[in-house]
Amino acid sequence: MTNIIDVKVPDIGDFKDVPIIEISVKPGDIVKLDDPLITLESDKASMEVPSPSAGTVKEILVKVGDRVGKDFLFARLEGGEEASPAQAAPTVMQQQEEPPSKSPGPSTAAPKTAGSDFSGAHASPGVRRMARELDIDLATIKGTGEKGRITKEDLKASLGGAKGSSAGAPSGGTGIPEIPAVDFSKFGPVEIKPMVRIKRISGPYLHRAWLNIPHVTHNDEADISEIEKYRKELDDAGKADKKKPYRVSLLPFLMKASVNALKAFPDFNTSLTPEKDALVYKKFYNIGIAVDTPEGLVVPVVKDVDRKGVIEISRELGEISAKARDGKLTPSEMQGATFTISSLGGIGGSAFTPIVNAPEVAILGVVRSKMAPVWNGEAFVPRLMLPLCLSYDHRVIDGAAAARFARHLAAVIEDVRRLVL
């Protein structure tokens, strides 16, 4: 006889109507005892609610954004034996971080050991998962939580050399002295506002990427005069669609051109192995798109761009951009990118240095296009020029390769016919 277990929110203290910010499983998933099921976030802390039993997820009765409290029924499991209330207690963190993509870890990570199952470590399932994904040996981390429990803050401190880290100053550009604290209230009125969640999450990842990757930015420009005419035709047709109107920006063309360049220069579609002595060549083309939202920058990923046309990509961009602005992107929709594009074209600027989105090895930044006089061999003629800013990991890519990649990308953008090659 099938054993059905009702999974309820355990005792979470005095918190009531706490929002669900992440659902880690779906019906049909097989889970182990203590595997994280959902994550809650109060105004003071984030909590992972673990599975009270091993088994198969039969039903998920909530969605991201729902508010729950103690004893709220949120899932049903099939099979296994129910754990005691003490075993089912939630794991509390001071700051919740999105799980990184399962990819080669940063150069600051310790090498994997035979004890990578962390069986002797005093840490929650979420911390164990994060340690595996970042390739950190928990045996080298001294926990600062209750009764020596290792927290996600301890892992972050071991990567970033944060003040008060008990793990020592790791190598790879960390261990940098902290900026001295300043009491600004001595000089005038001040107001302290907490950083929004997205910036709290993304900050450590950007910091780690900047410290570990030797960044170089190569600048070029593309003549988009002809492709802009074609884009306007497609955009007008999209706006006139009576069933489901859509917009066509320059971004889908940049994505298709990037895939063309990635195929021509496969080193740009790689990641370093954890040992930093080999490259992982990816045979798929997923493009991350940096999206500006009221809560900060997020990077949803458009999968299999090489298999999609400009119209299909335009529709998908419209959908994921709306989800990003509404804060409804799921973790899976922000993972798996092989190359990222950051566009400031709708705002302005003449150039910038985008930070490589590790473990990727390159990122394309674009700013606002402008009319400029271009010599055609006989006279200067007005042409619409788009600045290109290509940042890359100099451990993988040298300057000559970056220059060739950017020039190839520009050539594809300048001739729409090349996008179908």
VOGU-3710 file (C-alpha; in Angstrom, 3 decimals, decimal comma):
1> mtniidvkvp> 0,000/0,000/0,000  1,356/3,418/-0,985  2,373/5,559/1,977  1,292/9,204/1,431  2,959/11,803/3,657  1,489/15,266/4,092  4,345/17,759/4,244  3,589/20,814/6,352  5,547/23,904/7,275  7,334/23,105/10,555
11> digdfkdvpi> 7,683/25,424/13,516  9,347/28,591/12,176  9,173/30,580/15,370  7,099/33,719/15,598  6,987/34,242/11,838  3,540/34,252/10,205  2,472/34,628/6,566  6,038/34,121/5,345  6,405/34,278/1,526  7,751/31,344/-0,475
21> ieisvkpgdi> 10,676/32,586/-2,588  11,763/29,295/-4,170  10,345/25,827/-4,847  13,199/23,355/-5,318  11,240/20,309/-6,503  8,361/19,337/-8,773  5,924/16,416/-8,912  7,748/13,227/-9,843  11,079/14,255/-8,321  12,755/11,718/-6,052
31> vklddplitl> 13,986/13,283/-2,814  16,055/12,112/0,116  15,584/12,873/3,775  16,480/16,551/4,423  16,583/17,526/0,740  15,337/21,152/0,491  11,753/21,433/-0,784  10,913/25,132/-0,499  12,611/28,298/0,735  10,846/30,888/2,859
41> esdkasmevp> 12,015/34,450/3,490  10,926/36,636/6,377  12,076/40,195/6,910  14,918/38,876/9,071  16,020/35,544/7,650  15,593/32,937/4,926  14,684/29,329/5,728  14,951/26,136/3,716  12,230/23,628/4,583  13,715/20,112/4,206
51> spsagtvkei> 11,943/16,936/3,242  10,774/14,980/6,309  11,250/11,723/4,433  12,761/10,029/1,433  10,299/9,386/-1,376  8,728/10,776/-4,528  7,066/14,177/-4,735  3,401/13,509/-5,471  1,962/17,045/-5,277  3,134/20,607/-4,781
61> lvkvgdrvgk> 0,227/22,605/-3,367  1,828/26,071/-3,395  3,549/28,450/-5,779  6,287/31,059/-5,440  4,849/34,119/-3,725  2,317/32,247/-1,571  2,424/33,115/2,130  2,464/30,296/4,647  2,794/29,654/8,360  3,269/26,789/10,777
71> dflfarlegg> 1,419/23,562/9,841  0,507/24,856/6,367  0,176/21,850/4,003  2,389/22,559/0,983  3,273/19,155/-0,513  2,601/15,431/-0,460  5,212/12,690/-0,722  4,807/9,080/-1,750  6,716/6,362/0,112  9,332/6,484/2,854
81> eeaspaqaap> 8,969/6,964/6,568  8,082/10,294/8,114  10,792/11,924/10,205  10,378/13,339/13,658  9,556/17,056/14,028  13,138/17,716/15,135  14,481/16,172/11,931  12,114/18,282/9,834  13,178/21,623/11,316  13,955/24,297/8,749
91> tvmqqqeepp> 17,462/25,511/8,051  17,773/29,224/8,768  20,144/31,536/6,891  20,729/35,250/7,348  20,833/35,670/3,594  19,478/33,342/0,932  21,520/32,907/-2,248  20,382/31,432/-5,536  22,110/28,125/-6,258  24,801/28,639/-8,913
101> skspgpstaa> 24,796/26,733/-12,161  26,356/23,291/-11,931  29,540/24,208/-13,680  33,260/24,362/-13,002  33,863/26,259/-9,785  35,948/29,387/-9,347  39,694/29,293/-8,939  39,404/29,989/-5,214  37,730/26,645/-4,529  39,574/23,880/-2,772
111> pktagsdfsg> 40,070/20,670/-4,759  37,572/17,865/-4,306  38,501/15,214/-1,810  37,461/11,674/-1,197  35,102/12,992/1,472  33,040/15,020/-0,973  29,883/13,475/0,458  30,536/15,694/3,529  29,215/12,929/5,748  31,064/14,305/8,774
121> ahaspgvrrm> 30,265/17,973/8,203  27,795/19,841/10,403  25,859/21,625/7,638  22,377/21,789/6,146  21,457/20,117/2,825  21,431/23,532/1,131  24,949/24,295/2,353  26,157/20,835/1,294  24,665/21,344/-2,176  26,227/24,782/-2,482
131> areldidlat> 29,619/23,419/-1,365  29,492/20,680/-4,021  28,557/23,148/-6,749  31,337/25,555/-5,734  33,790/22,659/-5,267  34,553/23,554/-1,626  35,722/20,945/0,870  33,581/21,456/3,984  36,309/19,828/6,057  38,347/23,031/5,571
141> ikgtgekgri> 35,557/25,327/6,804  34,997/26,179/10,461  31,318/26,850/11,077  30,196/29,989/12,858  26,562/28,921/13,268  24,912/27,425/16,311  26,959/24,525/17,723  29,565/25,019/14,989  27,106/24,587/12,119  28,506/25,653/8,728
151> tkedlkaslg> 26,366/28,332/7,088  26,214/29,761/3,573  27,802/32,881/5,007  30,797/30,742/6,008  31,089/29,449/2,437  30,839/32,965/1,053  33,465/34,167/3,513  35,827/31,378/2,439  35,470/32,492/-1,189  35,586/36,232/-0,687
161> gakgssagap> 37,964/36,616/2,242  35,223/38,426/4,146  35,984/40,093/7,441  35,770/37,640/10,287  36,221/34,573/8,119  37,405/31,651/10,200  38,604/29,729/7,176  41,748/31,808/6,734  42,672/33,992/3,803  42,366/31,864/0,664
171> sggtgipeip> 44,437/32,391/-2,438  43,401/33,769/-5,805  43,050/37,486/-5,090  41,103/37,146/-1,823  42,160/38,188/1,646  42,031/41,839/0,575  41,899/44,236/3,553  38,443/45,582/4,305  37,620/49,226/3,669  37,597/50,970/7,068
181> avdfskfgpv> 34,137/51,726/8,464  33,105/55,380/8,505  30,460/56,953/10,720  28,871/59,257/8,141  26,396/60,601/10,688  29,230/62,741/12,073  29,118/64,825/8,907  25,372/65,196/8,385  21,984/63,433/8,273  21,993/59,877/6,901
191> eikpmvrikr> 19,453/57,190/6,114  20,204/53,461/5,951  18,154/51,318/3,579  18,724/47,571/3,137  19,919/46,431/-0,274  17,285/44,682/-2,373  17,522/40,903/-2,398  18,795/40,608/-5,978  21,756/42,880/-5,250  22,533/41,022/-2,024
201> isgpylhraw> 22,648/37,801/-4,023  24,489/38,999/-7,115  27,100/41,101/-5,299  29,259/38,217/-4,034  29,152/36,477/-7,434  30,252/39,628/-9,269  32,951/40,234/-6,674  34,251/36,689/-7,022  34,271/36,903/-10,826  36,137/40,219/-10,771
211> lniphvthnd> 38,762/38,910/-8,334  39,352/35,574/-10,063  39,159/36,446/-13,762  41,846/38,547/-15,474  39,455/40,801/-17,373  40,307/42,513/-20,634  37,800/44,492/-22,723  38,119/44,844/-26,490  36,116/47,601/-28,207  34,898/47,611/-31,803
221> eadiseieky> 31,861/48,874/-33,707  29,432/47,552/-36,296  27,580/49,345/-39,062  23,939/48,413/-38,411  22,401/50,773/-40,983  21,018/47,964/-43,161  19,950/45,579/-40,436  18,145/48,411/-38,651  15,894/48,876/-41,688  15,037/45,180/-41,652
231> rkelddagka> 14,497/45,252/-37,877  11,974/48,085/-38,216  10,038/46,101/-40,834  9,830/43,093/-38,517  8,948/45,288/-35,548  6,090/46,956/-37,430  4,760/43,533/-38,409  5,046/42,319/-34,825  3,165/45,288/-33,400  0,429/44,748/-35,984
241> dkkkpyrvsl> -0,068/41,083/-35,010  -3,733/40,933/-33,954  -3,465/37,675/-32,025  -0,394/38,328/-29,895  1,594/41,516/-30,636  5,335/41,489/-29,986  8,321/43,781/-30,423  11,523/43,125/-32,368  14,606/44,835/-30,967  18,198/44,586/-32,126
251> lpflmkasvn> 18,909/42,037/-29,383  17,680/38,911/-31,255  19,993/39,815/-34,148  22,894/40,230/-31,715  22,077/36,848/-30,194  22,018/35,115/-33,574  25,228/36,879/-34,615  26,864/35,845/-31,332  26,023/32,199/-31,970  27,527/32,517/-35,444
261> alkafpdfnt> 30,719/33,916/-33,886  30,766/31,288/-31,121  30,649/28,545/-33,738  33,495/30,188/-35,656  35,543/30,679/-32,458  34,607/27,755/-30,149  37,037/28,791/-27,390  34,530/31,532/-26,512  31,871/28,888/-25,772  33,898/27,104/-23,091
271> sltpekdalv> 34,566/27,014/-19,365  37,726/26,158/-17,468  37,765/22,839/-15,647  38,127/22,986/-11,833  41,819/22,096/-12,202  42,286/25,052/-14,602  44,286/22,865/-16,996  41,605/22,082/-19,619  38,556/23,591/-21,307  34,988/22,291/-21,394
281> ykkfynigia> 33,716/22,853/-24,951  29,934/23,212/-24,961  28,041/21,923/-27,968  24,971/24,031/-27,193  24,308/27,763/-27,420  22,366/29,327/-24,553  22,544/33,101/-24,363  22,118/34,982/-21,092  20,488/38,406/-21,363  21,068/40,995/-18,644
291> vdtpeglvvp> 17,679/42,567/-17,831  17,278/45,763/-15,816  14,435/45,473/-13,286  13,178/47,722/-10,475  14,845/45,343/-8,007  18,197/45,145/-9,816  19,917/43,257/-12,619  18,906/39,677/-13,451  20,139/37,412/-16,254  17,518/35,074/-17,737
301> vvkdvdrkgv> 18,781/32,564/-20,272  17,373/31,879/-23,744  18,101/28,241/-24,534  19,141/26,793/-27,925  19,396/30,125/-29,718  21,009/28,371/-32,683  17,715/26,537/-33,301  15,442/29,577/-33,149  14,630/32,386/-35,544  14,525/36,119/-34,837
311> ieisrelgei> 10,729/36,172/-34,436  10,686/33,240/-31,985  13,499/34,797/-29,967  11,684/38,153/-29,934  8,542/36,573/-28,510  10,544/34,682/-25,883  12,476/37,805/-24,894  9,212/39,649/-24,350  7,945/36,889/-22,073  11,064/36,447/-19,951
321> sakardgklt> 11,606/40,208/-19,658  8,085/40,580/-18,257  8,711/37,732/-15,800  12,014/39,326/-14,784  10,406/42,693/-14,069  7,667/40,968/-12,038  10,222/38,936/-10,080  8,786/35,631/-11,311  11,830/34,040/-12,940  12,645/30,559/-11,673
331> psemqgatft> 16,234/29,471/-10,896  16,225/27,150/-13,925  15,430/30,125/-16,172  18,644/31,834/-15,022  21,044/28,906/-15,407  22,934/27,207/-18,212  24,180/30,197/-20,234  27,276/29,762/-22,389  27,631/33,450/-23,356  25,998/36,630/-22,052
341> isslggiggs> 24,927/39,923/-23,635  24,483/43,109/-21,607  22,735/45,849/-23,562  22,552/49,472/-22,419  21,337/50,612/-25,815  18,042/51,905/-24,504  19,785/54,083/-21,921  22,959/55,514/-23,428  26,714/55,593/-23,020  29,616/55,207/-25,393
351> aftpivnape> 31,442/52,177/-23,887  31,737/50,137/-20,682  33,441/47,055/-19,249  30,939/44,240/-18,594  32,063/41,690/-15,982  32,433/38,156/-17,308  29,594/36,004/-15,967  31,690/33,120/-14,611  32,039/30,260/-15,386  31,586/31,683/-18,891
361> vailgvvrsk> 34,737/33,121/-20,475  33,342/36,112/-22,382  30,512/38,636/-22,353  29,329/41,161/-24,953  28,300/44,649/-23,933  26,540/47,066/-26,304  25,537/50,693/-25,848  23,447/53,150/-27,832  24,073/53,276/-31,569  24,742/56,658/-33,177
371> mapvwngeaf> 25,020/58,212/-36,615  28,618/58,822/-37,652  30,424/59,861/-40,856  32,033/56,797/-42,451  34,433/56,931/-45,397  33,229/54,678/-48,240  36,276/55,199/-50,468  34,904/58,257/-52,189  33,163/60,342/-49,542  31,992/60,410/-45,948
381> vprlmlplcl> 28,452/59,106/-45,612  26,205/58,946/-42,524  25,980/55,430/-41,119  24,366/54,029/-37,941  27,216/52,615/-35,856  26,847/50,279/-32,856  29,683/50,178/-30,267  30,663/46,644/-29,173  32,415/45,986/-25,847  33,747/42,435/-25,521
391> sydhrvidga> 35,145/41,444/-22,099  36,966/38,132/-21,858  38,937/35,858/-19,533  42,566/36,353/-20,549  43,491/32,896/-19,209  41,445/31,370/-22,022  41,353/34,031/-24,734  44,160/36,246/-25,969  43,824/39,714/-27,475  44,182/38,628/-31,100
401> aaarfarhla> 41,389/36,058/-30,748  39,142/38,664/-29,103  39,791/41,118/-31,933  38,948/38,462/-34,549  35,794/37,432/-32,674  34,570/41,024/-32,435  35,323/41,714/-36,092  33,527/38,528/-37,149  30,551/39,479/-34,996  30,474/42,956/-36,550
411> aviedvrrlv> 30,635/41,512/-40,078  27,663/39,224/-39,366  25,622/42,086/-37,910  26,424/44,272/-40,909  25,006/41,747/-43,386  21,724/40,132/-42,361  22,246/37,375/-44,921  25,078/35,962/-42,802  22,650/35,213/-39,961  21,207/32,274/-41,913
421> l> 24,602/30,687/-42,595
//
